[in-house]
Amino acid sequence: MTLSPELLSRPLLDHTGLDLEAAERVTYVLEQSLHYGYDQPIELLDHRLVVVPLARHGNQHRRAHRVDVAGAAVRRRSRLDGHGNTVVRVRADRVEEGVKFSVVALLERVRADGPTHLAASALHDPRLLRPTRLTTPDDRLRDLAAGVGRGTPLERAERICALAHDAIHYEYGVTSVETTAAEALSGGRGVCQDSAHVMITLCRLVGVPARYVSGHLLGEGGTHGWMEVVVADGDDAIAVPFDPCNGRRAGADYLTVATGRDYSDVAPTSGSYSGTPNSTLTTSRRVGVLSAA
């Protein structure tokens, strides 16, 4: 599968009329761009991108991808981080007016290849059990966790998903990427990232390993965040995805880009530079289904 112009120009299918869960194979396209504009030239740009989907995540396979940078002479390096995510580091000595980062990826979901299997050691991975700055519990979160009750880890995760969904009313613009789970819960409003952080915090409090997921949800205008719990599966473990923002498990309309302890591990774009504080970020995204059978 190649990133030919003919393939990328094909119209997307109406995914709402498809039974993606029943399809044996589904091919998706992802095109995303981020353009930073500056009112004066800047120097010493050092940027981190986590926009390339995982090579494989359960039954989701990355078949081809390309990352382009325009607007400046740059030095670029890609590596895998400790969670297996592709991190692209871009550096430039000087940017005159702006810089544009673009990613194109073809993904394929092969139904027979799921779910996401992990080593049994993931069940005891401290990174998935210990609080982070964004998921440090307060008394209110501890009280919620105390009421989760007994059951299997998956049963408790189902109840926690409902709790997190009810606790955070979706509202854009009232929280930021620095908002903690405790702060979001106190305000009762936030976005997908906040709901995911609340659920992750509660899961870790009751001893269920949990991690943050960054990606895309078909039909949404921007990137999306959800979470996974890690549960035993025979001698190994599997990651089960939940979207507490929408109060459900994540399915074939979700495309995973990266996983981490919380949002800060997988922020799609971040970086620094020297120069004017006046910058603008313009984004665009096209994500959808090319074929399903």
C-alpha positions, 0 to 999 in steps of 0.5 A: 500500500503506497501513498499515491496521489490517486489513492489520496484523492479518493473520496471518503466513504460515509462511515456512518452507513458502514458496519465497521465492527463487522468488516474484516478489513478497513482502510483509513486515511489520515492527513493532518497539518499544523502551521505555526505563523510568526509576526517576526523571524524566530530562531532556535526552533526545537519542536516535538511531534507525536502525530505518526500512528503506531506501527501496530496497535492490536488490529490497527496497522500502519501501512504507509506514512510520510511527514513533511516540513515546509517553511524553513531549512530543518534538521529532523530525527525520528525515534521510538520513545519508551511507550513505542510511539514515533516521536519526530524532533524538528530543529531549525536555526531560523524561521522567517515567517512560519513553519508547517508540519504535515503527516499523511498515513494509511492505516488498515484494521484487520479484524482477525488481528485484535485485540491489543496484546501486551506482556503480562508485565504490563499488569504491574508496570508502575508507569500505568499504576502510579499517579502523574502530575495530571492524574494525582488524586485528591480527596474527591477522586479517592471518595469516588474510587471508594464507591466503585465496588468489587468485581473483575478489573473490566467490570470496575472499568465499566463502572468507572467509565460511567462515573467519569462520563457523568462527572465531566460535562463536555465544554470546550475552552474551560480547561487546558492541556495543563488541567489536572484530573482533580481540577477538571472534576472540581469544575465538572466541565472539560473536554475528552482529555479531562474525562480520560484523566479522571478515568485513568486516575480512578482506575489506578486508585482501584489497582487497575493499570491504565494509560492515555490514548491520543488519536482520532475519532471519525466524524470529529473535527479535531484530535481525540483522547481516550484511555485503555485499561490493561487486564489479564488474558491467560498468561498475557495481558490485553489493553481494552479501550474506553472513551469516557467522554462519550461513555462507551468502549472505543471501537473501529471508528477510533484510530490510535496514534500514541499511548502514554501515562497521560496527555503530556506523554503524547501531546501531538505538538509541542516545542520551543523557540527564541523570538517573538511571543506572537504566534498563530497555530492553524490546523487542518485534518482529513481522516476517514474510511477509504474502503471496508469489506 
